[in-house]
Amino acid sequence: MTASMGLKDMIACDTRISAIENDELSYAGYNISEFMDNNASFEEVIYLLWNLHLPTQIELNQFEEKLRAEYAISDAVEQCILIQSRKHLHPMSVLRSTVSLLGVYNIHAEENSLEVMYDQSIQIMAKVPTIIATFARLRQGLTPIAPREDLGFAANFLYMLKGEEPTELEVRAFNKALILHADHELNASTFAARVTASTLTDIYSCVTTAIGTLKGSLHGGANERVFDMLMDIRESGDTESYLRQKLDSKEKIMGFGHRVYKTVDPRQKYLKEMALALTQGTDDEEFYNLSQEVEDFIRHEKGLIPNVDFYSATVYHVLGIDSDIFTLIFAMSRMAGWIAHVQEQKKNNKLIRPRSHYAGQMELVYIPINRR
Ligand SMILES: CC(C)(COP(=O)(O)OP(=O)(O)OC[C@H]1O[C@@H](n2cnc3c(N)ncnc32)[C@H](O)[C@@H]1OP(=O)(O)O)[C@@H](O)C(=O)NCCC(=O)NCCS
């Protein structure tokens, strides 16, 4: 028995939530292009992932009402964010600890029924944007802005972050970016969440596991590093020699390559379109142009494709989001998928406990410490 490194191409569970087939991504049977072409809302997609059918208007109204009623965070949670905002922690660490804290302040946190878990899911989903916007403002010495229940998920977040109502174009772009990141079958953080759920622990533990997993630079942390790279290239003034030097020293180029997609990441083209629409004719157009140069060079030199993180970096930057917050935005969106998978795992559970291949020595003889 030998191990498959990184569990590459292994099928670890059945799911009805999302599928990647022939370099296409679908959610509960709907190709993501359906949501992009028809201006679906992120709320509809969350509902779809959790219920496996699109909501009727009445179902959507009720769902949105429940979400909006849970937007606000308590003073206690805000205080904890304030303390963390002064400690030079990575923003993902702050999100991880604060989501965990939501469980501390929920008196039903240890209840495990599917009904209670559904309410907890709504609560977590609704409060994460408020946690992120509160943190982003507090660390800049700004007063947090209370959520507005008359705004949808995407618009409310941008409003809380910047203190002014976003434009229609900004809301549309952010809504699309949220949908595109919402689920991705058994990516590392979702797998981690399902492993945790399979032990029948609480939902706060499951999503905390997932946030910690997403933080890494080979997963969600890549988009932050894409923007840092674009800034470095802008400063160096020479895209080709910057990238060539990285490739020569065997460094990975962030935002390129994918474990599953080999010809195209289907999410990338929408993010690229958005990056163009948002930057055209503005000072930020140079980030779009730089990205295009990087894409052309890396495709030509390495045959690698840009992934979801590559153009999302420019989109988030133009929306006024700091680069070290990018991964939190990814988490805000992927939360929908994590929760869907936790719910699915719990509905038809089997403890996830694979085997390992032992590669060390055997039958060694114990030598007392005074003789070693
Ligand atoms: C996503 C990723 C982890 C997939 O990894 P994987 O399936 O394990 O593939 P590998 O890392 O084994 O890569 C296969 C080959 O392509 C190269 N490669 C893959 N991605 C690369 C990148 N971004 N830059 C440079 N080379 C890359 C590897 O060096 C390797 O080359 P080798 O066979 O000569 O050693 C990898 O492409 C990566 O690290 N990308 C950058 C981080 C990123 O953007 N992550 C977000 C993913 S959505």
The ligand as an ORCA input file, in Angstrom:
! r2SCAN-3c Opt
* xyz 0 1
  C      -2.518     25.387     -7.122
  C      -1.287     24.498     -6.958
  C      -0.999     24.328     -5.458
  C      -1.581     23.137     -7.604
  O      -0.560     22.320     -7.238
  P      -0.346     20.810     -7.715
  O      -1.541     20.256     -8.365
  O       0.176     20.103     -6.519
  O       0.716     20.966     -8.839
  P       2.268     21.095     -8.591
  O       2.554     22.116     -7.536
  O       2.808     19.714     -8.373
  O       2.732     21.643    -10.007
  C       3.022     20.840    -11.148
  C       4.157     21.497    -11.908
  O       3.778     22.815    -12.333
  C       4.589     23.795    -11.704
  N       3.724     24.857    -11.202
  C       2.452     24.711    -10.778
  N       1.962     25.892    -10.381
  C       2.968     26.786    -10.580
  C       3.038     28.162    -10.345
  N       2.012     28.837     -9.861
  N       4.188     28.777    -10.660
  C       5.239     28.102    -11.157
  N       5.205     26.771    -11.396
  C       4.085     26.130    -11.102
  C       5.254     23.096    -10.528
  O       6.456     23.681    -10.161
  C       5.399     21.692    -11.048
  O       6.496     21.673    -11.919
  P       7.516     20.431    -11.902
  O       6.689     19.252    -12.313
  O       8.570     20.830    -12.865
  O       8.007     20.318    -10.485
  C      -0.058     25.117     -7.655
  O      -0.356     25.332     -9.013
  C       0.373     26.424     -6.987
  O       1.123     26.386     -6.011
  N      -0.090     27.595     -7.499
  C       0.244     28.863     -6.896
  C      -0.664     29.122     -5.696
  C      -2.073     29.463     -6.107
  O      -2.324     30.263     -6.996
  N      -3.029     28.849     -5.388
  C      -4.439     29.094     -5.612
  C      -5.088     27.885     -6.202
  S      -6.774     28.234     -6.669
*
